[in-house]
Each structure stands twice: as structure tokens, then as C-alpha cells.
Amino acid sequence: GVAVEDGRILWEFPWSGGRSGGIMPIPYGDRLIVSASTGGVIAISPRPRNGEWLVEKTWENPAVEMYLSHPVLVGDTLFGFSRRASGQLFALDARDGRVLWLGEPRFATNVAFTKSGDLLFILKDDAELIVARANRLRFEPVKRYQVADGATWAQPILSGRRLFVKDVSTLTLWTFD
């Protein structure tokens, strides 16, 4: 963690989780949920104490790991995509890191998530968009769409009832009722 005003390092947390894979830490209360390509998922709690910063690991789950696919948090549930099982969706309890459910193996090579309320928008790299309910008990797809002709590796952008999807050569605007 760095100080905003001057960039000085406030705290560090050495972790042998492997390469980061571009996953941004997910804020959850006073915690940061972090993943790396080979290290599973952890939650850390950095906090000042007596003029210094203390960072403690609050939970760790080696059963899933994320790489290039940012998860989303809905309430106390983290929905993500693990490289394990040749690519599978998962839901974790953000409070303790417990796996709530695992999706089918070989679901996709990569996915990109966005959310709106209790809906998840899951864009597979083969351009299939799955709208699913953010369900803590199971994967609950509501609708499936083919949204591009080429591969879709970019994050979809949701703006109101509009969804912007970028494939390898085009940008498409989809609207929802």
C-alpha cells in the first residue's frame, strides 16, 4: 500500500502466490481479496496500529485461482473464473473464503465479468454472453446470447441498459429491456 500524497510505501504483504496475472485486488470491508496464477485466493486486512501498518491474512483458499479474469462481488459472495479444471466458474463466501459452488470444468478459456444488481454478465472468450443470477447456491443462467463474430477478450462495459462488447475488430452496443 502506498501513501496517496507522496507515493511512499506504507505496507507490504509478501506472498508466494505466483504471478499476479493482472487481477486487481477486490475491496471487501476492511479487507482486500487477492488472487494469483498459482496461489489460490487470499484475503488480507491492512490497518494502521500505533503509527505503523499491520497486515494480516484473514483467510486463504487454494481450491480456486484467477488469472486475467477479474471477479465481481455481490453482497458477501465473490463470483469468479478459475483456471483450475481447465476453466470453471465459482462462488466464494467473501467473509471466510469458503467455496460455495464450482461450475462445470472446461467452461471457457477465459471470461470477463460485470454485474448489475443481482445479475452477472459473463462474457466468454468465444463471444457467448451469459446473463445469470448472482446465486450463492448454484450457477443460475437466465439467458445466453452470441454477441460477436470474433474472440472477445476485453472487459464488457455496462452502462444502464446498454452493454458495450469489443471483439478482435469491432465494438458493438447491445441494449436490454
OpenMM code with the backbone's topology and positions (N, CA, C; nanometers):
from openmm import Vec3, app, unit

residues = "GLY VAL ALA VAL GLU ASP GLY ARG ILE LEU TRP GLU PHE PRO TRP SER GLY GLY ARG SER GLY GLY ILE MET PRO ILE PRO TYR GLY ASP ARG LEU ILE VAL SER ALA SER THR GLY GLY VAL ILE ALA ILE SER PRO ARG PRO ARG ASN GLY GLU TRP LEU VAL GLU LYS THR TRP GLU ASN PRO ALA VAL GLU MET TYR LEU SER HIS PRO VAL LEU VAL GLY ASP THR LEU PHE GLY PHE SER ARG ARG ALA SER GLY GLN LEU PHE ALA LEU ASP ALA ARG ASP GLY ARG VAL LEU TRP LEU GLY GLU PRO ARG PHE ALA THR ASN VAL ALA PHE THR LYS SER GLY ASP LEU LEU PHE ILE LEU LYS ASP ASP ALA GLU LEU ILE VAL ALA ARG ALA ASN ARG LEU ARG PHE GLU PRO VAL LYS ARG TYR GLN VAL ALA ASP GLY ALA THR TRP ALA GLN PRO ILE LEU SER GLY ARG ARG LEU PHE VAL LYS ASP VAL SER THR LEU THR LEU TRP THR PHE ASP".split()
positions = [
    Vec3(0.0830, -0.1173, 0.0000),
    Vec3(0.0000, 0.0000, 0.0000),
    Vec3(0.0873, 0.1235, 0.0000),
    Vec3(0.0484, 0.2239, -0.0723),
    Vec3(0.1281, 0.3462, -0.0813),
    Vec3(0.0472, 0.4675, -0.0376),
    Vec3(0.1174, 0.5680, 0.0110),
    Vec3(0.0540, 0.6939, 0.0516),
    Vec3(0.0161, 0.7724, -0.0738),
    Vec3(-0.1042, 0.8217, -0.0779),
    Vec3(-0.1527, 0.8961, -0.1938),
    Vec3(-0.0726, 1.0247, -0.2133),
    Vec3(-0.0428, 1.0946, -0.1054),
    Vec3(0.0201, 1.2259, -0.1171),
    Vec3(0.1625, 1.2237, -0.1703),
    Vec3(0.2401, 1.1172, -0.1401),
    Vec3(0.3804, 1.1191, -0.1849),
    Vec3(0.4306, 0.9857, -0.2411),
    Vec3(0.3460, 0.8833, -0.2456),
    Vec3(0.3856, 0.7562, -0.3045),
    Vec3(0.4741, 0.6692, -0.2166),
    Vec3(0.4964, 0.7090, -0.0926),
    Vec3(0.5825, 0.6261, -0.0067),
    Vec3(0.5089, 0.4985, 0.0317),
    Vec3(0.5843, 0.3911, 0.0471),
    Vec3(0.5265, 0.2610, 0.0823),
    Vec3(0.4822, 0.2624, 0.2277),
    Vec3(0.3556, 0.2293, 0.2498),
    Vec3(0.3009, 0.2212, 0.3845),
    Vec3(0.3058, 0.0783, 0.4385),
    Vec3(0.2758, -0.0168, 0.3511),
    Vec3(0.2769, -0.1562, 0.3924),
    Vec3(0.3014, -0.2480, 0.2727),
    Vec3(0.3476, -0.3692, 0.3032),
    Vec3(0.3690, -0.4721, 0.2024),
    Vec3(0.3202, -0.6042, 0.2589),
    Vec3(0.2865, -0.6958, 0.1700),
    Vec3(0.2481, -0.8298, 0.2117),
    Vec3(0.3129, -0.9301, 0.1175),
    Vec3(0.4302, -0.9808, 0.1540),
    Vec3(0.4952, -1.0821, 0.0693),
    Vec3(0.4081, -1.2078, 0.0624),
    Vec3(0.3899, -1.2583, -0.0591),
    Vec3(0.3049, -1.3756, -0.0776),
    Vec3(0.3593, -1.4570, -0.1940),
    Vec3(0.3712, -1.5839, -0.1748),
    Vec3(0.4269, -1.6701, -0.2796),
    Vec3(0.3156, -1.7242, -0.3689),
    Vec3(0.2257, -1.6390, -0.4090),
    Vec3(0.1104, -1.6808, -0.4884),
    Vec3(0.1375, -1.6941, -0.6362),
    Vec3(0.2583, -1.6748, -0.6807),
    Vec3(0.2877, -1.6828, -0.8231),
    Vec3(0.2678, -1.5488, -0.8903),
    Vec3(0.2677, -1.5503, -1.0227),
    Vec3(0.2460, -1.4257, -1.0968),
    Vec3(0.1066, -1.3744, -1.0675),
    Vec3(0.0921, -1.2440, -1.0685),
    Vec3(-0.0384, -1.1862, -1.0346),
    Vec3(-0.1418, -1.2100, -1.1437),
    Vec3(-0.1025, -1.2111, -1.2694),
    Vec3(-0.1972, -1.2330, -1.3773),
    Vec3(-0.2910, -1.1159, -1.4013),
    Vec3(-0.2580, -0.9985, -1.3470),
    Vec3(-0.3363, -0.8793, -1.3746),
    Vec3(-0.4631, -0.8650, -1.2944),
    Vec3(-0.4856, -0.9461, -1.1935),
    Vec3(-0.6068, -0.9355, -1.1132),
    Vec3(-0.5909, -0.8211, -1.0141),
    Vec3(-0.6841, -0.7272, -1.0207),
    Vec3(-0.6835, -0.6169, -0.9251),
    Vec3(-0.7388, -0.6671, -0.7923),
    Vec3(-0.6833, -0.6215, -0.6801),
    Vec3(-0.7411, -0.6581, -0.5504),
    Vec3(-0.8870, -0.6114, -0.5428),
    Vec3(-0.9700, -0.6937, -0.4810),
    Vec3(-1.1120, -0.6636, -0.4669),
    Vec3(-1.1354, -0.6144, -0.3245),
    Vec3(-1.1768, -0.4885, -0.3044),
    Vec3(-1.2060, -0.4405, -0.1688),
    Vec3(-1.3317, -0.5072, -0.1136),
    Vec3(-1.3234, -0.5524, 0.0109),
    Vec3(-1.4378, -0.6114, 0.0798),
    Vec3(-1.4286, -0.5707, 0.2261),
    Vec3(-1.5082, -0.4716, 0.2652),
    Vec3(-1.4998, -0.4197, 0.4019),
    Vec3(-1.3600, -0.3658, 0.4283),
    Vec3(-1.2955, -0.4132, 0.5344),
    Vec3(-1.1586, -0.3701, 0.5656),
    Vec3(-1.0541, -0.4633, 0.5044),
    Vec3(-1.0970, -0.5477, 0.4124),
    Vec3(-1.0077, -0.6468, 0.3518),
    Vec3(-0.9850, -0.6190, 0.2038),
    Vec3(-0.8802, -0.6809, 0.1531),
    Vec3(-0.8542, -0.6878, 0.0098),
    Vec3(-0.8478, -0.8353, -0.0265),
    Vec3(-0.9242, -0.8756, -0.1279),
    Vec3(-0.9194, -1.0130, -0.1759),
    Vec3(-0.8280, -1.0136, -0.2975),
    Vec3(-0.7309, -1.1042, -0.2948),
    Vec3(-0.6251, -1.1074, -0.3954),
    Vec3(-0.6118, -1.2499, -0.4491),
    Vec3(-0.5766, -1.2618, -0.5767),
    Vec3(-0.5506, -1.3923, -0.6353),
    Vec3(-0.4290, -1.3844, -0.7243),
    Vec3(-0.3711, -1.4998, -0.7503),
    Vec3(-0.2575, -1.5087, -0.8410),
    Vec3(-0.2662, -1.6392, -0.9182),
    Vec3(-0.1838, -1.6508, -1.0203),
    Vec3(-0.1991, -1.7605, -1.1150),
    Vec3(-0.1811, -1.8988, -1.0544),
    Vec3(-0.1043, -1.9135, -0.9488),
    Vec3(-0.0833, -2.0460, -0.8900),
    Vec3(-0.1058, -2.0498, -0.7403),
    Vec3(-0.1507, -1.9417, -0.6806),
    Vec3(-0.1553, -1.9343, -0.5354),
    Vec3(-0.2909, -1.9360, -0.4718),
    Vec3(-0.3965, -1.9609, -0.5482),
    Vec3(-0.5285, -1.9584, -0.4889),
    Vec3(-0.5764, -1.8165, -0.4664),
    Vec3(-0.6627, -1.8002, -0.3677),
    Vec3(-0.7216, -1.6709, -0.3349),
    Vec3(-0.7005, -1.6468, -0.1860),
    Vec3(-0.6629, -1.5230, -0.1521),
    Vec3(-0.6465, -1.4873, -0.0109),
    Vec3(-0.7180, -1.3554, 0.0163),
    Vec3(-0.7456, -1.3335, 0.1441),
    Vec3(-0.7956, -1.2034, 0.1887),
    Vec3(-0.6981, -1.1520, 0.2933),
    Vec3(-0.6593, -1.0261, 0.2780),
    Vec3(-0.5696, -0.9634, 0.3747),
    Vec3(-0.6381, -0.8396, 0.4319),
    Vec3(-0.5966, -0.8052, 0.5530),
    Vec3(-0.6513, -0.6860, 0.6205),
    Vec3(-0.5375, -0.5943, 0.6609),
    Vec3(-0.5088, -0.4907, 0.5808),
    Vec3(-0.4087, -0.3916, 0.6212),
    Vec3(-0.4738, -0.2847, 0.7090),
    Vec3(-0.4101, -0.2527, 0.8226),
    Vec3(-0.4670, -0.1469, 0.9083),
    Vec3(-0.3563, -0.0824, 0.9906),
    Vec3(-0.3732, 0.0485, 1.0141),
    Vec3(-0.2734, 0.1174, 1.0963),
    Vec3(-0.2913, 0.0800, 1.2438),
    Vec3(-0.1772, 0.0647, 1.3110),
    Vec3(-0.1807, 0.0370, 1.4542),
    Vec3(-0.0563, 0.0987, 1.5178),
    Vec3(-0.0787, 0.1891, 1.6110),
    Vec3(0.0313, 0.2556, 1.6830),
    Vec3(0.1316, 0.3201, 1.5880),
    Vec3(0.0822, 0.3883, 1.4849),
    Vec3(0.1691, 0.4614, 1.3931),
    Vec3(0.2339, 0.3768, 1.2853),
    Vec3(0.2095, 0.2466, 1.2845),
    Vec3(0.2636, 0.1584, 1.1808),
    Vec3(0.1499, 0.0779, 1.1199),
    Vec3(0.1773, 0.0209, 1.0053),
    Vec3(0.0762, -0.0607, 0.9390),
    Vec3(0.1001, -0.2081, 0.9692),
    Vec3(-0.0080, -0.2769, 0.9984),
    Vec3(-0.0051, -0.4207, 1.0219),
    Vec3(-0.0920, -0.4850, 0.9139),
    Vec3(-0.0428, -0.5913, 0.8529),
    Vec3(-0.1197, -0.6617, 0.7503),
    Vec3(-0.1300, -0.8071, 0.7925),
    Vec3(-0.2545, -0.8543, 0.8047),
    Vec3(-0.2707, -0.9946, 0.8400),
    Vec3(-0.3564, -1.0652, 0.7363),
    Vec3(-0.3270, -1.1923, 0.7151),
    Vec3(-0.4063, -1.2745, 0.6255),
    Vec3(-0.5292, -1.3200, 0.7040),
    Vec3(-0.6487, -1.2927, 0.6507),
    Vec3(-0.7704, -1.3302, 0.7225),
    Vec3(-0.8259, -1.4641, 0.6758),
    Vec3(-0.8016, -1.5001, 0.5507),
    Vec3(-0.8342, -1.6347, 0.5032),
    Vec3(-0.7580, -1.6641, 0.3754),
    Vec3(-0.7512, -1.7924, 0.3424),
    Vec3(-0.6850, -1.8371, 0.2204),
    Vec3(-0.7590, -1.9578, 0.1669),
    Vec3(-0.7746, -1.9640, 0.0346),
    Vec3(-0.8397, -2.0778, -0.0277),
    Vec3(-0.7585, -2.1191, -0.1498),
    Vec3(-0.6908, -2.2344, -0.1436),
    Vec3(-0.6114, -2.2807, -0.2573),
    Vec3(-0.6931, -2.3545, -0.3638),
    Vec3(-0.8242, -2.3704, -0.3437),
    Vec3(-0.9067, -2.4504, -0.4347),
    Vec3(-0.9349, -2.3822, -0.5678),
    Vec3(-0.9283, -2.2493, -0.5727),
    Vec3(-0.9511, -2.1766, -0.6973),
    Vec3(-0.8416, -2.0712, -0.7117),
    Vec3(-0.8176, -2.0325, -0.8339),
    Vec3(-0.7198, -1.9252, -0.8602),
    Vec3(-0.7627, -1.8523, -0.9861),
    Vec3(-0.7342, -1.7251, -0.9907),
    Vec3(-0.7763, -1.6433, -1.1042),
    Vec3(-0.6549, -1.5922, -1.1800),
    Vec3(-0.6718, -1.5814, -1.3094),
    Vec3(-0.5668, -1.5299, -1.3957),
    Vec3(-0.6350, -1.4555, -1.5099),
    Vec3(-0.6129, -1.3266, -1.5200),
    Vec3(-0.6673, -1.2405, -1.6261),
    Vec3(-0.8182, -1.2242, -1.6230),
    Vec3(-0.8880, -1.2807, -1.5279),
    Vec3(-1.0326, -1.2703, -1.5223),
    Vec3(-1.0725, -1.2109, -1.3877),
    Vec3(-1.1125, -1.0850, -1.3898),
    Vec3(-1.1468, -1.0161, -1.2659),
    Vec3(-1.2802, -1.0655, -1.2129),
    Vec3(-1.2865, -1.1026, -1.0859),
    Vec3(-1.4128, -1.1463, -1.0280),
    Vec3(-1.5012, -1.0258, -0.9950),
    Vec3(-1.6252, -1.0535, -0.9563),
    Vec3(-1.7152, -0.9488, -0.9091),
    Vec3(-1.7695, -0.9893, -0.7734),
    Vec3(-1.7988, -0.8900, -0.6933),
    Vec3(-1.8515, -0.9105, -0.5599),
    Vec3(-1.9970, -0.8651, -0.5580),
    Vec3(-2.0869, -0.9531, -0.5150),
    Vec3(-2.2277, -0.9192, -0.4974),
    Vec3(-2.2617, -0.9557, -0.3535),
    Vec3(-2.2843, -0.8539, -0.2713),
    Vec3(-2.3070, -0.8789, -0.1291),
    Vec3(-2.1835, -0.9417, -0.0665),
    Vec3(-2.1996, -1.0580, -0.0059),
    Vec3(-2.0882, -1.1302, 0.0559),
    Vec3(-2.0367, -1.2437, -0.0312),
    Vec3(-2.0702, -1.2417, -0.1605),
    Vec3(-2.0309, -1.3505, -0.2496),
    Vec3(-1.9392, -1.2985, -0.3602),
    Vec3(-1.8279, -1.3676, -0.3779),
    Vec3(-1.7335, -1.3372, -0.4847),
    Vec3(-1.7559, -1.4385, -0.5966),
    Vec3(-1.7911, -1.3884, -0.7154),
    Vec3(-1.8117, -1.4734, -0.8319),
    Vec3(-1.6910, -1.4563, -0.9228),
    Vec3(-1.6337, -1.5683, -0.9649),
    Vec3(-1.5143, -1.5585, -1.0470),
    Vec3(-1.4969, -1.6771, -1.1383),
    Vec3(-1.3822, -1.6767, -1.2043),
    Vec3(-1.3460, -1.7805, -1.3007),
    Vec3(-1.2076, -1.8302, -1.2654),
    Vec3(-1.1972, -1.9590, -1.2410),
    Vec3(-1.0703, -2.0194, -1.2035),
    Vec3(-1.0074, -2.0902, -1.3228),
    Vec3(-0.8760, -2.0918, -1.3266),
    Vec3(-0.8032, -2.1660, -1.4291),
    Vec3(-0.8084, -2.3158, -1.4016),
    Vec3(-0.8428, -2.3522, -1.2804),
    Vec3(-0.8495, -2.4940, -1.2446),
    Vec3(-0.9560, -2.5646, -1.3276),
    Vec3(-0.9424, -2.6958, -1.3392),
    Vec3(-1.0369, -2.7795, -1.4149),
    Vec3(-1.0513, -2.7297, -1.5588),
    Vec3(-0.9441, -2.6777, -1.6130),
    Vec3(-0.9410, -2.6233, -1.7492),
    Vec3(-1.0419, -2.5108, -1.7683),
    Vec3(-1.0706, -2.4364, -1.6616),
    Vec3(-1.1570, -2.3191, -1.6667),
    Vec3(-1.2955, -2.3451, -1.6124),
    Vec3(-1.3225, -2.2943, -1.4919),
    Vec3(-1.4555, -2.3127, -1.4348),
    Vec3(-1.4966, -2.1929, -1.3507),
    Vec3(-1.6265, -2.1661, -1.3511),
    Vec3(-1.6832, -2.0605, -1.2678),
    Vec3(-1.6855, -2.1072, -1.1230),
    Vec3(-1.6895, -2.0097, -1.0312),
    Vec3(-1.7004, -2.0437, -0.8896),
    Vec3(-1.7682, -1.9303, -0.8147),
    Vec3(-1.8124, -1.9630, -0.6938),
    Vec3(-1.8618, -1.8632, -0.5989),
    Vec3(-1.7945, -1.8912, -0.4656),
    Vec3(-1.7386, -1.7861, -0.4045),
    Vec3(-1.6757, -1.7957, -0.2724),
    Vec3(-1.7509, -1.7067, -0.1750),
    Vec3(-1.7561, -1.7483, -0.0503),
    Vec3(-1.8064, -1.6620, 0.0557),
    Vec3(-1.6944, -1.5642, 0.0890),
    Vec3(-1.7155, -1.4364, 0.0666),
    Vec3(-1.6107, -1.3352, 0.0872),
    Vec3(-1.5751, -1.3191, 0.2350),
    Vec3(-1.6622, -1.3634, 0.3243),
    Vec3(-1.6357, -1.3495, 0.4677),
    Vec3(-1.5274, -1.4452, 0.5160),
    Vec3(-1.5277, -1.5698, 0.4611),
    Vec3(-1.4326, -1.6701, 0.5107),
    Vec3(-1.3581, -1.7450, 0.4012),
    Vec3(-1.3861, -1.7157, 0.2750),
    Vec3(-1.3153, -1.7790, 0.1641),
    Vec3(-1.3665, -1.9160, 0.1256),
    Vec3(-1.4714, -1.9618, 0.1888),
    Vec3(-1.5255, -2.0956, 0.1633),
    Vec3(-1.5856, -2.1024, 0.0230),
    Vec3(-1.5591, -2.2141, -0.0493),
    Vec3(-1.6197, -2.2365, -0.1806),
    Vec3(-1.7673, -2.2657, -0.1613),
    Vec3(-1.8521, -2.1881, -0.2288),
    Vec3(-1.9966, -2.2101, -0.2228),
    Vec3(-2.0420, -2.3042, -0.3335),
    Vec3(-1.9841, -2.2873, -0.4526),
    Vec3(-2.0088, -2.3810, -0.5616),
    Vec3(-1.8991, -2.3679, -0.6670),
    Vec3(-1.8828, -2.4746, -0.7432),
    Vec3(-1.7921, -2.4780, -0.8572),
    Vec3(-1.8739, -2.5142, -0.9803),
    Vec3(-1.8464, -2.4468, -1.0913),
    Vec3(-1.9164, -2.4753, -1.2162),
    Vec3(-1.8547, -2.5927, -1.2890),
    Vec3(-1.9049, -2.6146, -1.4086),
    Vec3(-1.8561, -2.7241, -1.4918),
    Vec3(-1.7107, -2.7034, -1.5317),
    Vec3(-1.6317, -2.8113, -1.5383),
    Vec3(-1.4965, -2.7992, -1.5930),
    Vec3(-1.5029, -2.7634, -1.7416),
    Vec3(-1.3940, -2.7047, -1.7913),
    Vec3(-1.3808, -2.6687, -1.9336),
    Vec3(-1.4923, -2.5747, -1.9808),
    Vec3(-1.5346, -2.4857, -1.8940),
    Vec3(-1.6399, -2.3898, -1.9266),
    Vec3(-1.5934, -2.2932, -2.0349),
    Vec3(-1.4706, -2.2438, -2.0227),
    Vec3(-1.4144, -2.1483, -2.1189),
    Vec3(-1.2641, -2.1393, -2.0960),
    Vec3(-1.1959, -2.0764, -2.1904),
    Vec3(-1.0539, -2.0478, -2.1719),
    Vec3(-1.0370, -1.9258, -2.0835),
    Vec3(-1.1259, -1.8291, -2.1020),
    Vec3(-1.1257, -1.7082, -2.0192),
    Vec3(-1.2639, -1.6449, -2.0235),
    Vec3(-1.2977, -1.5697, -1.9212),
    Vec3(-1.4237, -1.4961, -1.9183),
    Vec3(-1.3990, -1.3574, -1.8617),
    Vec3(-1.4927, -1.2680, -1.8883),
    Vec3(-1.4910, -1.1344, -1.8293),
    Vec3(-1.6264, -1.1136, -1.7629),
    Vec3(-1.6238, -1.0620, -1.6402),
    Vec3(-1.7454, -1.0412, -1.5618),
    Vec3(-1.7784, -0.8929, -1.5503),
    Vec3(-1.9065, -0.8654, -1.5456),
    Vec3(-1.9560, -0.7383, -1.4964),
    Vec3(-2.0879, -0.7703, -1.4277),
    Vec3(-2.1422, -0.6744, -1.3551),
    Vec3(-2.2648, -0.7013, -1.2796),
    Vec3(-2.3566, -0.5807, -1.2817),
    Vec3(-2.4832, -0.6087, -1.2562),
    Vec3(-2.5833, -0.5047, -1.2370),
    Vec3(-2.6835, -0.5608, -1.1374),
    Vec3(-2.6868, -0.5021, -1.0181),
    Vec3(-2.7740, -0.5544, -0.9140),
    Vec3(-2.7399, -0.6979, -0.8829),
    Vec3(-2.8390, -0.7871, -0.8959),
    Vec3(-2.8129, -0.9284, -0.8692),
    Vec3(-2.7928, -1.0088, -0.9972),
    Vec3(-2.7630, -0.9395, -1.1071),
    Vec3(-2.7354, -1.0083, -1.2333),
    Vec3(-2.5866, -1.0035, -1.2649),
    Vec3(-2.5355, -1.1164, -1.3126),
    Vec3(-2.3978, -1.1260, -1.3603),
    Vec3(-2.4007, -1.1303, -1.5123),
    Vec3(-2.3109, -1.0587, -1.5752),
    Vec3(-2.2930, -1.0638, -1.7192),
    Vec3(-2.1575, -1.1295, -1.7411),
    Vec3(-2.1597, -1.2498, -1.7941),
    Vec3(-2.0390, -1.3318, -1.8084),
    Vec3(-2.0104, -1.3457, -1.9569),
    Vec3(-1.9022, -1.2836, -2.0015),
    Vec3(-1.8654, -1.2875, -2.1430),
    Vec3(-1.7523, -1.3875, -2.1616),
    Vec3(-1.7830, -1.4964, -2.2305),
    Vec3(-1.6812, -1.5975, -2.2609),
    Vec3(-1.5945, -1.5489, -2.3773),
    Vec3(-1.4755, -1.6012, -2.3870),
    Vec3(-1.3848, -1.5582, -2.4939),
    Vec3(-1.4312, -1.6018, -2.6323),
    Vec3(-1.5297, -1.6913, -2.6408),
    Vec3(-1.5857, -1.7303, -2.7709),
    Vec3(-1.7055, -1.6434, -2.8099),
    Vec3(-1.7252, -1.5314, -2.7397),
    Vec3(-1.8289, -1.4304, -2.7675),
    Vec3(-1.9688, -1.4710, -2.7205),
    Vec3(-1.9778, -1.5726, -2.6366),
    Vec3(-2.1076, -1.6041, -2.5765),
    Vec3(-2.1222, -1.5222, -2.4488),
    Vec3(-2.2329, -1.4478, -2.4402),
    Vec3(-2.2646, -1.3707, -2.3205),
    Vec3(-2.3720, -1.4463, -2.2437),
    Vec3(-2.3460, -1.4726, -2.1170),
    Vec3(-2.4427, -1.5404, -2.0316),
    Vec3(-2.4863, -1.4416, -1.9242),
    Vec3(-2.6157, -1.4196, -1.9151),
    Vec3(-2.6724, -1.3399, -1.8071),
    Vec3(-2.7188, -1.4412, -1.7026),
    Vec3(-2.6710, -1.4263, -1.5798),
    Vec3(-2.7030, -1.5220, -1.4737),
    Vec3(-2.7386, -1.4478, -1.3458),
    Vec3(-2.8178, -1.5110, -1.2632),
    Vec3(-2.8471, -1.4559, -1.1306),
    Vec3(-2.7273, -1.4794, -1.0397),
    Vec3(-2.7003, -1.3839, -0.9545),
    Vec3(-2.5913, -1.3967, -0.8570),
    Vec3(-2.6422, -1.4852, -0.7430),
    Vec3(-2.6334, -1.6144, -0.7611),
    Vec3(-2.6891, -1.7125, -0.6691),
    Vec3(-2.5767, -1.7765, -0.5886),
    Vec3(-2.5870, -1.7724, -0.4559),
    Vec3(-2.4861, -1.8318, -0.3676),
    Vec3(-2.4897, -1.9844, -0.3679),
    Vec3(-2.5966, -2.0436, -0.4186),
    Vec3(-2.6132, -2.1888, -0.4096),
    Vec3(-2.5732, -2.2632, -0.5360),
    Vec3(-2.5856, -2.1975, -0.6522),
    Vec3(-2.5560, -2.2661, -0.7777),
    Vec3(-2.5441, -2.1657, -0.8913),
    Vec3(-2.4868, -2.2114, -1.0018),
    Vec3(-2.4825, -2.1314, -1.1230),
    Vec3(-2.6238, -2.1277, -1.1796),
    Vec3(-2.6776, -2.0062, -1.2023),
    Vec3(-2.8160, -1.9904, -1.2450),
    Vec3(-2.8248, -1.9013, -1.3681),
    Vec3(-2.7947, -1.9577, -1.4867),
    Vec3(-2.8064, -1.8780, -1.6087),
    Vec3(-2.9519, -1.8453, -1.6394),
    Vec3(-2.9746, -1.7222, -1.6882),
    Vec3(-3.1082, -1.6762, -1.7236),
    Vec3(-3.1237, -1.6714, -1.8755),
    Vec3(-3.0211, -1.6212, -1.9448),
    Vec3(-3.0268, -1.6027, -2.0898),
    Vec3(-2.8859, -1.6121, -2.1471),
    Vec3(-2.8773, -1.6572, -2.2712),
    Vec3(-2.7490, -1.6667, -2.3426),
    Vec3(-2.7609, -1.5951, -2.4766),
    Vec3(-2.6546, -1.5244, -2.5133),
    Vec3(-2.6523, -1.4500, -2.6390),
    Vec3(-2.5168, -1.4714, -2.7066),
    Vec3(-2.5156, -1.4743, -2.8381),
    Vec3(-2.3913, -1.4681, -2.9141),
    Vec3(-2.3754, -1.3211, -2.9514),
    Vec3(-2.2691, -1.2555, -2.9020),
    Vec3(-2.2616, -1.1095, -2.9141),
    Vec3(-2.1529, -1.0588, -3.0087),
    Vec3(-2.0778, -1.1488, -3.0694),
    Vec3(-1.9739, -1.1041, -3.1626),
    Vec3(-1.9381, -1.2185, -3.2566),
    Vec3(-1.8699, -1.1827, -3.3642),
    Vec3(-1.8248, -1.2832, -3.4608),
    Vec3(-1.6831, -1.3309, -3.4323),
    Vec3(-1.6073, -1.2504, -3.3565),
    Vec3(-1.4689, -1.2866, -3.3261),
    Vec3(-1.4503, -1.3090, -3.1771),
    Vec3(-1.3282, -1.3398, -3.1401),
    Vec3(-1.2948, -1.3638, -2.9992),
    Vec3(-1.3154, -1.2371, -2.9158),
    Vec3(-1.3610, -1.2543, -2.7929),
    Vec3(-1.3873, -1.1415, -2.7028),
    Vec3(-1.3032, -1.1573, -2.5771),
    Vec3(-1.1950, -1.0815, -2.5719),
    Vec3(-1.1053, -1.0874, -2.4566),
    Vec3(-1.1177, -0.9632, -2.3681),
    Vec3(-1.1781, -0.8586, -2.4190),
    Vec3(-1.1879, -0.7336, -2.3433),
    Vec3(-1.3049, -0.7390, -2.2451),
    Vec3(-1.2923, -0.6601, -2.1412),
    Vec3(-1.3977, -0.6479, -2.0410),
    Vec3(-1.5204, -0.5826, -2.1029),
    Vec3(-1.6419, -0.6408, -2.0893),
    Vec3(-1.7613, -0.5706, -2.1369),
    Vec3(-1.7910, -0.4529, -2.0449),
    Vec3(-1.8509, -0.3498, -2.1000),
    Vec3(-1.8843, -0.2317, -2.0211),
    Vec3(-2.0359, -0.2179, -2.0168),
    Vec3(-2.0900, -0.2124, -1.8970),
    Vec3(-2.2331, -0.1989, -1.8758),
    Vec3(-2.2619, -0.0556, -1.8354),
    Vec3(-2.3564, 0.0071, -1.9057),
    Vec3(-2.3969, 0.1444, -1.8756),
    Vec3(-2.5487, 0.1513, -1.8846),
    Vec3(-2.6142, 0.1503, -1.7693),
    Vec3(-2.7599, 0.1461, -1.7689),
    Vec3(-2.8086, 0.0185, -1.8326),
    Vec3(-2.8873, 0.0318, -1.9369),
    Vec3(-2.9391, -0.0851, -2.0088),
    Vec3(-2.8593, -0.1128, -2.1362),
    Vec3(-2.7375, -0.0611, -2.1401),
    Vec3(-2.6518, -0.0802, -2.2572),
    Vec3(-2.5279, -0.1599, -2.2189),
    Vec3(-2.4860, -0.2461, -2.3104),
    Vec3(-2.3652, -0.3244, -2.2896),
    Vec3(-2.2759, -0.3079, -2.4121),
    Vec3(-2.1542, -0.2637, -2.3886),
    Vec3(-2.0563, -0.2475, -2.4954),
    Vec3(-1.9669, -0.3705, -2.4960),
    Vec3(-1.9547, -0.4335, -2.6134),
    Vec3(-1.8738, -0.5547, -2.6283),
    Vec3(-1.7706, -0.5304, -2.7372),
    Vec3(-1.6440, -0.5563, -2.7042),
    Vec3(-1.5334, -0.5413, -2.8005),
    Vec3(-1.4826, -0.6795, -2.8372),
    Vec3(-1.4821, -0.7100, -2.9663),
    Vec3(-1.4160, -0.8324, -3.0107),
    Vec3(-1.2842, -0.7926, -3.0768),
    Vec3(-1.2233, -0.8822, -3.1516),
    Vec3(-1.0910, -0.8520, -3.2068),
    Vec3(-1.0915, -0.7363, -3.3064),
    Vec3(-1.2063, -0.7067, -3.3689),
    Vec3(-1.2046, -0.5998, -3.4690),
    Vec3(-1.3193, -0.4994, -3.4593),
    Vec3(-1.4189, -0.5225, -3.3751),
    Vec3(-1.5323, -0.4311, -3.3696),
    Vec3(-1.5733, -0.4005, -3.2263),
    Vec3(-1.6475, -0.2923, -3.2119),
    Vec3(-1.7114, -0.2564, -3.0861),
    Vec3(-1.8614, -0.2544, -3.1127),
    Vec3(-1.9380, -0.3281, -3.0323),
    Vec3(-2.0818, -0.3408, -3.0534),
    Vec3(-2.1563, -0.2926, -2.9305),
    Vec3(-2.2681, -0.2248, -2.9538),
    Vec3(-2.3553, -0.1809, -2.8457),
    Vec3(-2.4794, -0.2683, -2.8463),
    Vec3(-2.5063, -0.3315, -2.7301),
    Vec3(-2.6268, -0.4110, -2.7105),
    Vec3(-2.7140, -0.3390, -2.6100),
    Vec3(-2.8454, -0.3416, -2.6297),
    Vec3(-2.9376, -0.2829, -2.5322),
    Vec3(-3.0282, -0.3925, -2.4776),
    Vec3(-3.0703, -0.3727, -2.3522),
    Vec3(-3.1560, -0.4701, -2.2833),
    Vec3(-3.2835, -0.4021, -2.2378),
    Vec3(-3.3933, -0.4751, -2.2436),
    Vec3(-3.5213, -0.4251, -2.1933),
    Vec3(-3.5371, -0.4551, -2.0470),
] * unit.nanometer
topology = app.Topology()
chain = topology.addChain("A")
for resn in residues:
    res = topology.addResidue(resn, chain)
    for name in ("N", "CA", "C"):
        topology.addAtom(name, app.Element.getBySymbol(name[0]), res)
